């Protein structure tokens, strides 16, 4: 009887506009982990099915030109065939990055050097798109504003030797394909260039692109998706993403924005945050890009932590396969947006499944979970925005009745 009375009270106090989001965001969420996808435990089809169960829309995969065409005119497609066809069978859209010059094409230099003749790259990209005609989203190179990926860092060389030849090849085969350029790191590091300077010089060089791609990683563990960015420097992180959008609008007015890598590392990495913070930041980043105009894509970097502690610990699973809280946050992001007096606004998304999803927003009352206002339905993209009366310190979560899967619990401020 006590639970029933509480439930009635909560229903009466639920100030809700329908349980749908107030914005029809088209942002697509995804993941990238080439090593796990290719070599992880189980079969390739089982790994791809795991990604599908996460509810991701896209999966980023890299095709290394220097591996596929080690000898001029001789191609090895086995790896890319396996990965891309597996994603296609599961109904996941690939976002394909093309990177790395073979030594025959740059006079014996490493893969991070541009080709001597841009027509060689254009020819290779044409072969790639003809082979994988189901791929619609392409990213040209990776972080060319840092020397480890493009040496020397030269926006004009990037545009004239890589981006524009690839754009011509892709559009020549299928004009509906979308091409992402830039693909910049948040900072240039030694010998590199800030993303702001890179964007401006790409514009001067006459860059052709449909979307500007960027990797807005945090500058330090104390930075959140909303706060802590460097205001006077030229670094662009998630906390300063509006600055990126403004720069892109000036340089490439018709271009969209793709965030093709982003993550928070977790401890014990020295640059990491707690497991709880990592999960919270995944949800916050999702809400952040949902609310920023022109952003169409956010891709999380790594499904599983890398074995070497000096490398990336940003996975949704530990190196031995244990799920982190981040995994649930990836499936069911939930966060508090605001509070006005006793009324709290929360935002969330249900990613597994397709179309509108039935869900419950629950509050912990006297040790039991009570569904606030009955079960509701998300928008067609799985979004929800709810306004409810709840005091500070209340604990709430999302739950899916069809699977009984629950989100992480958030404590309302």
DOROFI-76390 format. One record per residue (C-alpha): x, y, z. Coordinates in Angstrom, 1 decimal. Layout:
BEGIN
[r [X; Y; Z]]
...
END
This chain:
BEGIN
[r [0.0; 0.0; 0.0]]
[r [2.8; 2.4; 0.8]]
[r [4.5; 1.9; -2.5]]
[r [1.2; 2.5; -4.3]]
[r [0.6; 5.8; -2.5]]
[r [4.1; 6.9; -3.3]]
[r [3.5; 6.0; -7.0]]
[r [0.3; 8.0; -7.1]]
[r [2.1; 11.0; -5.6]]
[r [4.9; 10.8; -8.1]]
[r [2.5; 10.5; -11.0]]
[r [0.7; 13.6; -9.9]]
[r [4.0; 15.5; -9.5]]
[r [5.3; 14.5; -12.9]]
[r [5.5; 17.7; -14.9]]
[r [6.0; 16.2; -18.3]]
[r [5.9; 17.2; -21.7]]
[r [5.6; 14.0; -23.6]]
[r [8.5; 11.7; -22.9]]
[r [10.3; 12.7; -26.0]]
[r [13.2; 15.0; -26.7]]
[r [12.5; 18.6; -27.6]]
[r [15.0; 18.5; -30.5]]
[r [15.1; 16.1; -33.4]]
[r [18.9; 15.5; -33.3]]
[r [20.3; 13.4; -36.1]]
[r [23.6; 12.8; -34.4]]
[r [24.8; 9.2; -34.9]]
[r [26.8; 7.4; -32.2]]
[r [29.5; 4.8; -32.9]]
[r [32.7; 3.1; -31.8]]
[r [36.1; 2.4; -33.2]]
[r [38.4; -0.5; -32.1]]
[r [40.1; -2.0; -35.1]]
[r [42.3; -4.3; -33.1]]
[r [39.5; -5.8; -31.0]]
[r [37.2; -6.1; -34.0]]
[r [39.8; -8.0; -35.9]]
[r [41.5; -10.1; -33.2]]
[r [39.2; -10.0; -30.2]]
[r [37.8; -13.1; -28.4]]
[r [35.2; -15.2; -30.2]]
[r [34.3; -14.9; -33.8]]
[r [34.1; -11.8; -35.9]]
[r [30.4; -12.2; -36.3]]
[r [30.0; -12.5; -32.5]]
[r [32.0; -9.3; -31.9]]
[r [30.0; -7.4; -34.5]]
[r [26.8; -8.7; -32.8]]
[r [28.1; -7.2; -29.5]]
[r [28.4; -3.8; -31.1]]
[r [24.9; -4.1; -32.5]]
[r [23.6; -4.9; -29.0]]
[r [25.2; -1.7; -27.7]]
[r [22.9; 0.2; -30.0]]
[r [25.6; 2.0; -32.0]]
[r [24.8; 3.4; -35.4]]
[r [28.2; 3.4; -37.0]]
[r [31.6; 1.7; -36.6]]
[r [34.8; 3.4; -37.8]]
[r [37.3; 1.2; -39.6]]
[r [40.7; 2.1; -41.0]]
[r [42.0; 0.9; -44.4]]
[r [45.8; 1.3; -44.5]]
[r [46.8; 2.0; -48.0]]
[r [50.4; 0.9; -47.3]]
[r [49.2; -2.6; -46.2]]
[r [46.6; -3.1; -49.0]]
[r [48.9; -2.1; -51.8]]
[r [52.4; -2.9; -50.6]]
[r [53.4; -3.5; -54.2]]
[r [52.1; -1.1; -56.8]]
[r [49.0; -2.6; -58.5]]
[r [48.9; -5.7; -56.3]]
[r [46.1; -5.5; -53.7]]
[r [45.3; -7.5; -50.5]]
[r [41.7; -6.9; -49.5]]
[r [41.2; -9.8; -47.1]]
[r [41.2; -7.8; -43.8]]
[r [39.0; -5.0; -45.1]]
[r [36.7; -7.5; -46.8]]
[r [36.2; -9.4; -43.6]]
[r [35.5; -6.4; -41.4]]
[r [33.4; -4.3; -43.7]]
[r [31.3; -7.2; -44.9]]
[r [30.7; -8.4; -41.3]]
[r [29.4; -4.9; -40.4]]
[r [27.2; -4.8; -43.4]]
[r [25.6; -8.2; -42.6]]
[r [24.8; -6.9; -39.1]]
[r [23.3; -3.7; -40.5]]
[r [25.9; -1.4; -39.0]]
[r [27.2; 1.5; -41.1]]
[r [30.9; 1.7; -41.6]]
[r [32.8; 5.0; -41.4]]
[r [36.0; 4.2; -43.4]]
[r [39.3; 6.0; -42.8]]
[r [41.9; 5.8; -45.5]]
[r [45.5; 6.4; -44.2]]
[r [49.1; 5.6; -44.8]]
[r [51.2; 5.9; -48.0]]
[r [53.1; 2.8; -49.2]]
[r [56.8; 3.2; -49.7]]
[r [56.7; 2.8; -53.5]]
[r [54.4; 5.9; -53.7]]
[r [56.6; 8.3; -51.6]]
[r [60.2; 7.4; -52.5]]
[r [60.7; 5.0; -49.7]]
[r [59.4; 7.2; -46.9]]
[r [57.3; 6.1; -43.9]]
[r [53.5; 5.9; -44.2]]
[r [53.0; 9.3; -42.6]]
[r [54.5; 11.0; -45.7]]
[r [52.3; 12.2; -48.6]]
[r [52.5; 10.5; -51.9]]
[r [54.8; 12.0; -54.5]]
[r [52.0; 11.9; -57.1]]
[r [48.5; 12.6; -55.9]]
[r [47.1; 10.5; -58.7]]
[r [48.3; 7.4; -57.0]]
[r [46.2; 8.1; -54.0]]
[r [43.2; 9.1; -56.1]]
[r [43.5; 5.8; -58.0]]
[r [43.6; 3.8; -54.8]]
[r [40.6; 5.6; -53.3]]
[r [38.7; 4.9; -56.5]]
[r [39.4; 1.2; -56.2]]
[r [38.4; 1.2; -52.6]]
[r [35.0; 2.8; -53.2]]
[r [34.3; 0.7; -56.2]]
[r [34.9; -2.4; -54.1]]
[r [32.9; -1.3; -51.1]]
[r [30.0; 0.5; -52.8]]
[r [27.9; 0.1; -49.7]]
[r [30.1; 2.5; -47.7]]
[r [28.7; 6.0; -47.7]]
[r [30.9; 7.8; -45.2]]
[r [34.6; 8.3; -45.7]]
[r [37.3; 10.0; -43.6]]
[r [40.6; 11.0; -45.3]]
[r [43.7; 10.5; -43.2]]
[r [44.0; 10.7; -39.5]]
[r [45.2; 13.7; -37.4]]
[r [47.3; 15.3; -40.1]]
[r [47.9; 18.3; -37.7]]
[r [50.3; 16.0; -35.8]]
[r [53.7; 14.9; -37.2]]
[r [53.3; 11.3; -36.2]]
[r [50.4; 11.1; -38.7]]
[r [51.6; 13.5; -41.4]]
[r [55.2; 14.6; -41.6]]
[r [55.8; 17.4; -42.3]]
[r [52.5; 19.0; -41.1]]
[r [51.4; 21.0; -44.1]]
[r [47.7; 21.8; -44.7]]
[r [48.2; 22.6; -48.4]]
[r [50.0; 19.2; -49.0]]
[r [47.2; 17.5; -47.1]]
[r [44.5; 19.2; -49.3]]
[r [46.3; 18.9; -52.6]]
[r [47.9; 15.4; -52.2]]
[r [45.3; 13.6; -50.1]]
[r [41.9; 15.2; -49.4]]
[r [40.9; 16.7; -52.7]]
[r [42.1; 13.7; -54.8]]
[r [40.2; 11.4; -52.6]]
[r [37.1; 13.7; -52.8]]
[r [37.2; 13.6; -56.6]]
[r [37.6; 9.8; -56.6]]
[r [34.7; 9.2; -54.2]]
[r [32.3; 11.6; -55.8]]
[r [33.2; 10.4; -59.2]]
[r [32.0; 6.9; -58.4]]
[r [29.0; 8.0; -56.2]]
[r [28.1; 11.6; -55.7]]
[r [26.0; 10.8; -52.7]]
[r [29.0; 9.6; -50.7]]
[r [30.0; 11.9; -47.8]]
[r [33.6; 12.8; -47.3]]
[r [35.1; 14.0; -44.0]]
[r [38.3; 16.0; -44.0]]
[r [40.5; 17.6; -41.4]]
[r [40.3; 14.7; -38.9]]
[r [42.4; 16.8; -36.6]]
[r [43.7; 16.0; -33.1]]
[r [42.7; 18.5; -30.3]]
[r [46.2; 20.0; -30.3]]
[r [49.2; 20.0; -32.6]]
[r [51.9; 18.8; -30.1]]
[r [55.6; 19.4; -31.0]]
[r [56.1; 20.1; -34.6]]
[r [52.4; 20.1; -35.3]]
[r [49.7; 22.7; -35.7]]
[r [46.6; 23.7; -33.8]]
[r [43.3; 22.6; -35.3]]
[r [42.2; 26.2; -35.7]]
[r [45.2; 27.1; -37.8]]
[r [44.8; 23.8; -39.8]]
[r [41.2; 24.6; -40.6]]
[r [42.0; 28.1; -41.8]]
[r [44.9; 27.0; -44.0]]
[r [42.8; 24.1; -45.4]]
[r [40.3; 26.8; -46.4]]
[r [43.0; 28.8; -48.1]]
[r [44.1; 25.7; -50.0]]
[r [40.7; 25.1; -51.4]]
[r [39.7; 22.0; -49.4]]
[r [36.8; 19.9; -50.7]]
[r [34.7; 18.2; -48.0]]
[r [31.2; 17.4; -46.8]]
[r [32.1; 17.3; -43.1]]
[r [34.9; 18.5; -41.0]]
[r [36.1; 15.7; -38.7]]
[r [37.8; 16.3; -35.4]]
[r [38.9; 14.4; -32.2]]
[r [37.9; 16.5; -29.2]]
[r [39.8; 14.6; -26.5]]
[r [40.1; 16.3; -23.1]]
[r [43.3; 18.2; -22.2]]
[r [43.5; 16.8; -18.7]]
[r [41.6; 14.4; -16.4]]
[r [39.8; 17.3; -14.6]]
[r [38.2; 18.5; -17.8]]
[r [34.6; 17.4; -18.3]]
[r [32.6; 17.5; -21.6]]
[r [31.1; 20.8; -20.4]]
[r [33.9; 22.6; -18.4]]
[r [37.6; 23.0; -17.9]]
[r [38.8; 23.8; -21.4]]
[r [41.6; 26.2; -22.1]]
[r [40.1; 29.5; -23.0]]
[r [43.1; 31.3; -24.4]]
[r [44.8; 28.5; -26.2]]
[r [44.0; 27.0; -29.6]]
[r [43.2; 23.5; -28.4]]
[r [39.7; 22.3; -29.2]]
[r [38.2; 19.7; -26.9]]
[r [34.6; 18.7; -26.2]]
[r [34.3; 21.4; -23.6]]
[r [35.0; 24.0; -26.3]]
[r [33.2; 22.3; -29.2]]
[r [31.2; 25.4; -30.1]]
[r [34.4; 27.1; -31.1]]
[r [35.1; 24.3; -33.6]]
[r [31.6; 24.7; -35.1]]
[r [32.1; 28.5; -35.5]]
[r [35.4; 27.9; -37.3]]
[r [34.0; 25.3; -39.6]]
[r [31.0; 27.6; -40.4]]
[r [33.4; 30.3; -41.5]]
[r [35.7; 28.1; -43.5]]
[r [33.3; 25.6; -44.9]]
[r [29.7; 27.0; -44.5]]
[r [28.0; 23.9; -46.0]]
[r [30.0; 21.4; -44.1]]
[r [28.7; 19.3; -41.2]]
[r [30.8; 18.3; -38.1]]
[r [31.9; 14.7; -37.4]]
[r [33.6; 13.8; -34.1]]
[r [35.3; 10.7; -35.3]]
[r [37.2; 9.9; -32.1]]
[r [36.5; 10.8; -28.5]]
[r [37.0; 9.1; -25.1]]
[r [38.0; 9.4; -21.5]]
[r [40.6; 7.0; -20.2]]
[r [40.0; 5.3; -16.9]]
[r [42.4; 4.5; -14.1]]
[r [44.9; 3.0; -13.5]]
[r [46.1; 5.0; -16.5]]
[r [47.8; 8.1; -15.1]]
[r [45.7; 10.3; -17.3]]
[r [42.6; 8.4; -16.4]]
[r [39.5; 9.2; -14.4]]
[r [37.5; 6.9; -12.1]]
[r [35.2; 4.3; -13.7]]
[r [32.2; 6.2; -12.4]]
[r [33.4; 9.5; -14.0]]
[r [34.2; 7.8; -17.3]]
[r [30.6; 6.6; -17.5]]
[r [29.2; 9.9; -16.5]]
[r [31.3; 11.7; -19.1]]
[r [30.0; 9.4; -21.9]]
[r [26.5; 10.4; -21.0]]
[r [27.4; 14.1; -20.8]]
[r [29.2; 14.0; -24.1]]
[r [26.1; 12.5; -25.8]]
[r [23.9; 15.2; -24.4]]
[r [26.5; 17.8; -25.4]]
[r [26.6; 16.9; -29.1]]
[r [22.8; 16.4; -29.1]]
[r [22.4; 20.1; -28.3]]
[r [25.1; 21.5; -30.6]]
[r [24.0; 22.4; -34.2]]
[r [25.7; 20.8; -37.2]]
[r [27.3; 17.9; -35.2]]
[r [26.2; 14.6; -36.9]]
[r [28.5; 12.0; -35.4]]
[r [30.3; 11.0; -32.2]]
[r [32.5; 7.9; -32.2]]
[r [33.9; 6.4; -28.9]]
[r [37.4; 5.2; -29.1]]
[r [37.9; 1.6; -28.0]]
[r [35.6; -1.2; -27.0]]
[r [38.2; -2.9; -24.9]]
[r [41.2; -1.5; -23.0]]
[r [44.6; -2.1; -24.6]]
[r [46.9; -4.5; -22.7]]
[r [49.8; -2.1; -22.4]]
[r [49.0; 0.4; -19.5]]
[r [51.0; 3.1; -21.4]]
[r [48.5; 2.9; -24.2]]
[r [44.7; 3.5; -24.2]]
[r [42.5; 2.5; -21.3]]
[r [39.4; 4.1; -22.7]]
[r [37.4; 0.9; -23.4]]
[r [33.9; -0.1; -22.3]]
[r [35.5; -3.3; -21.1]]
[r [38.7; -4.0; -19.2]]
[r [41.5; -5.9; -20.9]]
[r [40.2; -9.2; -19.5]]
[r [36.7; -8.5; -20.7]]
[r [34.9; -7.3; -17.6]]
[r [32.3; -4.6; -18.4]]
[r [32.9; -1.2; -17.0]]
[r [30.1; 1.1; -16.0]]
[r [30.9; 2.9; -19.3]]
[r [29.3; 0.0; -21.2]]
[r [25.9; 0.6; -19.7]]
[r [26.3; 4.4; -20.1]]
[r [27.0; 3.8; -23.8]]
[r [23.7; 1.9; -24.2]]
[r [21.6; 4.1; -22.0]]
[r [23.1; 7.6; -21.4]]
[r [21.2; 9.5; -18.8]]
[r [22.0; 12.9; -17.2]]
[r [20.5; 15.8; -15.3]]
[r [20.2; 18.9; -17.5]]
[r [18.9; 21.5; -15.1]]
[r [16.9; 22.3; -11.9]]
[r [14.4; 25.0; -11.2]]
[r [13.3; 24.9; -7.7]]
[r [11.9; 21.4; -7.1]]
[r [11.6; 20.6; -10.8]]
[r [14.5; 18.7; -12.4]]
[r [15.0; 18.1; -16.2]]
[r [16.7; 14.9; -17.2]]
[r [17.8; 13.8; -20.7]]
[r [18.5; 10.3; -21.9]]
[r [18.6; 8.0; -24.9]]
[r [17.7; 4.3; -25.4]]
[r [20.2; 3.1; -28.1]]
[r [19.5; -0.7; -28.3]]
[r [16.7; -1.5; -30.7]]
[r [15.3; 0.7; -33.5]]
[r [12.6; 3.2; -33.6]]
[r [10.7; 4.5; -30.6]]
[r [11.4; 2.5; -27.4]]
[r [9.3; 1.9; -24.3]]
[r [11.1; 2.9; -21.1]]
[r [10.5; 3.7; -17.5]]
[r [12.1; 6.6; -15.5]]
[r [12.4; 5.2; -12.0]]
[r [13.2; 6.8; -8.6]]
[r [14.5; 4.9; -5.6]]
[r [11.9; 5.3; -2.8]]
[r [12.2; 3.4; 0.5]]
[r [14.7; 0.9; -1.0]]
[r [12.5; 0.1; -4.0]]
[r [12.4; 1.4; -7.6]]
[r [9.2; 3.3; -8.5]]
[r [8.3; 4.2; -12.1]]
[r [7.6; 7.9; -12.4]]
[r [4.4; 8.6; -14.4]]
[r [4.2; 5.1; -15.9]]
[r [6.0; 3.8; -18.9]]
[r [6.6; 6.2; -21.7]]
[r [7.9; 6.1; -25.3]]
[r [11.0; 7.7; -26.6]]
[r [11.3; 9.7; -29.8]]
[r [12.0; 7.7; -33.0]]
[r [15.8; 8.1; -32.4]]
[r [15.4; 6.9; -28.8]]
[r [15.6; 10.3; -27.0]]
[r [13.7; 11.4; -24.0]]
[r [13.4; 14.6; -22.0]]
[r [11.6; 14.5; -18.7]]
[r [10.7; 17.1; -16.1]]
[r [9.9; 15.7; -12.6]]
[r [9.6; 17.0; -9.1]]
[r [12.4; 15.5; -7.0]]
[r [14.5; 16.8; -4.1]]
[r [18.3; 17.0; -4.2]]
[r [19.9; 13.6; -3.5]]
[r [17.2; 11.6; -5.3]]
[r [18.4; 8.6; -7.2]]
[r [16.9; 7.9; -10.6]]
[r [17.6; 5.5; -13.5]]
[r [16.2; 4.3; -16.9]]
[r [14.8; 0.8; -17.3]]
[r [13.8; -1.0; -20.4]]
[r [10.8; -3.3; -19.7]]
[r [11.3; -5.5; -22.7]]
[r [14.8; -6.6; -21.5]]
[r [14.8; -5.4; -17.9]]
[r [18.1; -3.7; -18.5]]
[r [18.7; -0.6; -16.4]]
[r [20.9; 2.4; -16.8]]
[r [23.4; 3.6; -14.3]]
[r [21.9; 5.4; -11.3]]
[r [22.3; 9.1; -11.2]]
[r [22.0; 11.3; -8.1]]
[r [20.1; 14.5; -8.7]]
[r [21.7; 17.7; -7.7]]
END
